[in-house]
Amino acid sequence: MKHERRAGGRRNRAARGAAPIPQLPWQKVVNSYPPTEIVGEEGIEAIHQTSLRILSDLGIRVMSDRVMDLFERAGAKVDRDSGLVRIDAELVDHALTTTPKTVTLTPRNPDRAVELGGQSVVFGLVAGPPNVHDCVRGRRSGNLADYENFTRLAHHFNAIHMIGNQVAAPQELPANNRHLDTYFANLRLSDLSFHVTAIGRGRAMDGINMMAIARGISVEEMADSPGVTTIISVNSPRLLDGEMAEGLIAMAEHGQPVSITPFTLMGAMTPVTLPAALAQQNAEALFGVVLTQLVKPGAPVLYGAFTSNVDMRSGAPAFGTPENTKANLIAGQLARRYGLPYRTSNANASNVVDLQAAYETTMATWGAVMGGGNLVYHAAGWLEGGLTASYEKLILDVEILQNMIEVLRPLVFTEQTLGFDAIASVPTGGHFFGAAHTMERYETAFYQPMLSDWTNHGAWEAAGGKDALTRATELWQRALKEYKEPVLDPAIREELETYIAHRREEIGAGEP
């Protein structure tokens, strides 16, 4: 992990007002701590063996002739009438011999490349909500203006390493081509890598092609140096739809990593017991992993996990629960068993940015990171169980992520940091405020929060008595004013615009 000096320590209030929002520098986050393992080898093996039984005895239903062809040629049992595909342990084991342990994603700015796998931790922007909320304008349908603002915020805040798939779907635009607008916003307003929409081959290929244009390389070169990724969701229980399958195939063919992610909610899409949910999740994930290797041996793939529970009184999804946190930890153990990079999430179920949003997100974040998560998806801005992208929640999440990054920063043990001379310089019963050791370091000694207020009650009250939610509203507005659009070569921009215009014509004519 690269450690640069933090952007200043505590300053007086006037100086703070003039300075940019304090934040950590852009850095590649590394989790050098041993992952937390709450299940022994026998438990992990029991999940694995049950998963194999699910795959061989029950099978996965696929809604794609192309997928059935691939599995049939590999020796799987394929029932064309029902669409059920049954695979054995040998096919799973063989696929796992060709999967890469890590993959690097390089966006148009190579300095913002991220590694998925190993000890790396990558935090992604929220993805997929149909709604947007902030405390100024309230809750509304997703739209392009808000999408662009979230992209600006993702670029501005260094704790966000990657843009998700349609942070808020712009519903005023045609559903069949609005991905072109969101991809263009990603490439124009940021220089980060991003998730493409993989509902069908066309949307996946548009993301691949547009990133290649932005990087000034060919699609063939992108296969050896990936720049985009996607989530392939399994419709639990045990169903892979045709459009998702086509997106997976396109990405794997072109060497772009996919996260195979069953969406398993205990009590709804799986049995209510956590071991059963994990066994089903594992079977569905392994099925997708095998498919990527049948398409192209060596294609990069992530073990995706999104297991939580429902509120059994209402049926509503719940996140940041003890079950969700344990699932995040155990899924990491499974990913490591298979030698795969691990995609997880730190979701919450709160309807507003409140105490519930904070403690559920914090619980889930600890489970994701201590479970060895390499890609923490939906890490900034997720609210209302994923139905809303929230400006204030994004600010809260960046504070949580920055705290986590600082927790992961390893300690350095030297004569200076151990401070024996400093301890000796202060008499018993004295204080260290004026000690030379303190004066040399006080500006950068501690993490400086951007959202928390550490002043005493009197000073806080004199400054307006603003709570964290009010401060978060001010911060996202301030961040948008501070945001600076990254330079995009005019020739590349023109090429992207030409590509988009051409694709709109093709899509309008009925082409995928």
N, C-alpha and C positions, 0 to 999 in steps of 0.2 A: 504494500500500500504506500502510495506516495504521500508524504506529510509535508505540506507547505504551512507557512505561518497563517494562522487564522486571520480573518479580516478584522483585526483590532480587538481590544478587550472592552471593558466597561468604559464608557465615555460620559461626560456630562450631557444633560438632556438637550442642550442647544446643539452640541456637536453631533449627537445622534440624529437629530432631525435633518441635518444637512447631508449626512453620510448615506450611502446606499444601504439597502436592507442587508444586515449582517448574515452571511451564509458561509458554509464551508466551501473550499475550492473544489472544482471538478477533480475527481479522483477515481481510480479503479479500486473498488471496495473489495477487500479480502477478509474472509473469515478464517482466521488461523486457529480458532478454538476447536477442540474436539467436538463433533456434533453430539447432541443429546440423544441417547438411545434408550427408550423406555420399554422396549420389548427385547427379550433375549433371542438367541439364534433359533431356538425351538419354535418360538412364536412366528418369527419371520418365515421359517421353513413351512409352518402350517398354513400360513397365508399363501405362500407360493404353490404348495401342492394343491390346495383347494382351487386356486386360480387355474391350474392346469386341468383339473377335473371339469371346471366350468367350460374351458375352451374345448376339451376333447369330447365331453359327454353332452353338453348343452349347446355349445356353439354360439357364434355371433351372427345376427342377421344383417346382411348387407343388401343395399338397394342399388347395386351396380353390377352389371354384367362384366365390366372390365375387371373389377375386383375379384369376382368369382373366377374369372379366367386365370388371373394371376395365382390365386390360391390353388386352383385345380392343377395347374401345371407344376406347382411345388409339391403336390402329393396330398393336399388337404382333402377332406371329405366335403363335397359341395352338393347341397340339395337345391337344385335350380327352382323347384316349385315353391319352396318356402323361403329361399334365400339364405338358409342357415349354412354357415361355414364352420366346420370343426377341424381344429388343428391339434397336433400332438406335441409333446415336450421336445421332441427332436427338432421340429421346425422352429420352435421358440429358441432353443439353445443355439441353433445354427445362425439365426438372425442376430443374436447377441454377440456373435464373434466378429461381426463386421460393423457394428455401430461405433462411431467416434466417441471418445470420452469427453472431449471439449470441442467447441466451435467458436470461432471469432466472427462477430458481425461488424463489418466496416461500413459506415455511412458515408455521405459525401465529404465529411470532414474526418479524415483518418485519425485525428487526435481524439475523436469521440468514439473510437472503436471499443466494443465491450466483448468480454469473454464469457461464454456460457459453459459452466462446468468447473471441475476442480474446486478451489476454495473461493472462487469469485462470487460476488453478490451483485446482482443488477436489479434496480428498482424501476418498474414501469408505470406509466400513466394509466389511469382508469380507462376502461374500454367497454363500449357497447351500450351505455344507458340511453334510453329514448328521451330522457328529460334532463333539464339543467335547472340549477337553483343557485341564487345568491340572495343575501339579505337586503339588497337594494331593489331588485326587480322581482323577486319571488320565484316561484316554480313555473316552468314553461317547457314547451316542446323543444327538443334538440334542433339546432339551426346552425348554419354555416358561420355566422358571426361569432357565436359562442365557441364553436369548434376551433376557430382560428385563435380566439383568446386563450383557450386551454393549451393550444400548441405553443403560443408565445410564453405562457407560464412554464410549461415543461422545458422549454429552451432556457428560460431565465434562471430557474432553480437547479443548481448543480446536483442536488440529491436525486433528481429524476434522470435516469440514464437512457430511457427509451420511450417512444410514443406508442400507445396502445392502438388497438383497432377501433377506429371511430369513437373517440372519447365521448362524443354526444352526436348521434346520427342526425345529420341535417335533413329533417323530415320535409322541409319545403322543396327539396330537390328530388328529381326522379330516382326511385329506388334502384333502377337498373344501371345507372351511371354515376351516382353521387360519390362512389368510391374514387372516381377520377379527381373530383374536387378535393376530397380529403387527402389523397396522396399528394396532390399539388401543394396543398397547404402545409403538409408535413415537410416537403422538400424546400418550399419557399421561405417558411417562417422559422425553421429550425435546421440544424445540421446533424440531428440525431438519427439513429436507425429507428425503424418503426415496424409494427405488425401490419401485415396486409390482410385483407378480407379473403378468406379461402372458401367462400360459398360459390363453388364452381371454378372451372379452370380459368375462365376469362379474367375474373377479378384478381386471381393470384398472379397471372402472367402480367397484368397491367402494373402491379406493384413491382414485380421483378424488372420489367422493362424500364419503368420510370426511374427506379433507383440506379439502374445501369447507365441511363442517360445522364442522371445527375452526377454520377461518378466519372463520366467520360470513358467508360469501358464497355465492352460487349457483354451480351448475356452469357456467352460462353465463358468469358473471364469471370463473370459473377459466380459461375458454378464452382470455381476454385477459390473464390473469395466472397463468401456470402455477405449480403447487405440487408436482407429483410428476413422476417420470420413470421410465423402464424400459429394460431391455436386451432387444432382439429378436435372438435368436440364429439364425443361419443354420446348418442342419445340413450342414456341409461334408462332402463336396463337392456343392454346387449343389442344395440341397434346402431349401425353406421349408415347414414343416408347417402344418396348418390352424389349430391352436390359437394358435400364435405369430402367424399372419397375422391372426386375429381380435383378438388383443391389440393388435397394431400399428394396425389400423383404428380400434379404439375410442379409443386414445390420440391418433391423428392427428385424428380427427373432433372431439375435445374440446380440441385445441390443446396437449396435453401432450407434451413432447419425448421422443423415443425414440432410443436408440443402436443403430444397425444393426451388429451385431457377429458376423462370421463367426468360428467357433472353429476355427482352422486350425493343425494340428500337422504340420509337415513330416515326411514319411515315413509318415504315417498317413492324414490327410485331404487332403494335397496332395502333389505331387512333393517330392523331397528338396531341391531347389535353392531358395534364398531368392527369386530373381526369380520363379520359377514360383509359389511360395506367395503372394507379394505380388500377382501378377497375378490369381490366383484369389480371394484375399481381396478385392481391389479390385472385381472383377466382382460378387461376392456383396453387398458393401456398397452399391455403386451401384444394384443391383437394388432393395434395400430402400429406398434414398433415393428412387428414382423412385416406388415404391409409395406412400410417404407423401404425395407431391405429387399423385398421382392421387386419393388420398382427399380431400385438402384442400390446395390450393395455399397455400404459406406456412406449412404445419405445421412446427414446429421439429423438427430431426433432427440427430443427431450421427454423424460418421464413426467407427465403432467398429473397433478392431483388437485381435486377440488371437492373434497368430502366434508360435509357438515351434516347437521340435523335439521329437522323441521320442528316448529312449535306444534306439538300434538293436539293442542286445543284449537288451533286455527288452520294448520297446514302450511303456514307461512315459513319461508326459509329463515334459518337462524345462523349467524356467523359470529366468530370470535368467542364461541362457546368452549367449555372444557373439551367436549368431543371433537370440535374442529381443531383445537390446538393439538390434541393428541394425534389426530389424523395427520396434521402437518408434520409432526415429528416422525411418525411411523412411516409415512410415505417416503420421507428422506432416507430411511433405512432401506426400504425396498429399492429406491433408485440407486443407491450405492451398491446393493447386492448385484444389480444388473450392469453396473458401470456406466450409468447414463446420467447426463446433466438433469437437474431436478427443477421443474417449474411448479411453483406454489403461489398462494395468495394470502393477503392479510385483510380480508373483507370484514364488514360489520353489517348489522341489520337495522341500525337506527334510522328513523325517519327524518331526524334533524341533526344538526351538528351540536351535540350536547355531551353530557358525561357518558352516556351509553356509547356514543360513537367513539369517544376517546378510549374507554377501557376495553371495548371489544376489539378495536383496531390494535391496541397495544398488545393484548393477549395473542391475537393472531400473528402479529409481527414477530413476537418472541418465538412462537412455534415455528414460523416459516424460516427464520434465520438460524435458530438453534437446531432446527431439523436439517440444516445443510442446504437450504434453498439457494439455487443459483440464479433463478429468475423469479422475482417476486412480482407477479402481475397484479394489476389494479392497485398498486401501492400508494397512489396519490389521487384523491378526489372521489373515491367510491362512497356512495351514500344510498340509503333506502334499499338495502339488499341488492344493489346493482341497477336499480331503476333510475337513479339520478346521479349526474355528475355535479359536484358541488364546489364552488369557488372557495368558500370558507373551509370546507373539509380538506381541500388540496393544501391550504396553508397549514392546518393542523397536522396533516400527514407529513409534510416536509419537515416540520419540527420533530415529529416522531422519528422519521428516517434519519435526520441529522443526529439525533441523540443516539440512535442505533449505530451509525457510522462511527461516532466517537467511542462508543462502548467497544467496538471491534478494533479500534486503534490500539496496537500493542504498546505496553509500557517499555521504556528504555531505562536500563539500570546503569548509571554512571556515577562517578563521585559527585557530579553536579546535581543530578536528580535525587540521589540519596540524601544530599544536603547535610552531611555531618557538620561541616564548618558553619552552616547557617544555624543549626541547632545549638552549636557551641557559642555562637555570637550573641545569643539572646539570654539574658539572665533568667533564672527560675522565676516563674510568676509574671514574666514580661509578655510581650506580643511581637508578632512578626510583620506588622503592617509597614514599618519603616525599615526593615532589615534590607541589606543590600541584595540578598538573594531574591527577596520579594520584588524590590523596585526594578530589578533587571528583567523580571518576567511577568509582572502583574497584568500587562495588556494582553498577553496571549496565554496565560497560565491555564485558563478554564474555557470550556465551551461557552460561547456567547449566544444565547437564544435569540431568535427573531420574534417569537410569539409570546413566550413567557415574560412576565413582569416580576422582577425580583426586588422592587423597591418596597419600603415599609408602607404600612397602611396610610400613614399621614401623607407621604409623598404621592402614593397612588391616588388618594382621594383628591389631593390638590391638582393633580394632572387630569382630572375628569372622572376618575373612578371607573374606567372602562374595563369591562370583562374581556375574556379571551376571544369571544365571538366577535365583539365589536372591533377589537384589535385586528382580528383576522380579515374582516371586511376592509379595513383600511389598508392592510398589507397587500391584498391581491390587487387593489386599485393602484397602489404605489408601485407594485412590481410591473404592472402593465405600462406605467409611465417610464420606468427605468429600462424596460426591455429594448434591446437593440437587434434589429433584424440582421441575420448573418448575410454576408455578401453572396449573391448567386450570379455566376457569370451570365451576362445577357444572352450569349449565344446558346447556353444550356437552357436558360429559361424559354427562349424562343423554340428550341427543339421540343421541350416538354409541352408547350402550348400547342405545337403542331401535332404532336402525338395524341394529345387529349382530343383535339378537334377531329382527327381521323377516327379515333376510337368511338367518339359519340356518333359519328355517321354509321360506323359498322354496327354498333349496338342498336341504333335506331332502325337499321335495316334487318334486325333480327339475328345478327351474328352474336355468338357468346362473348 
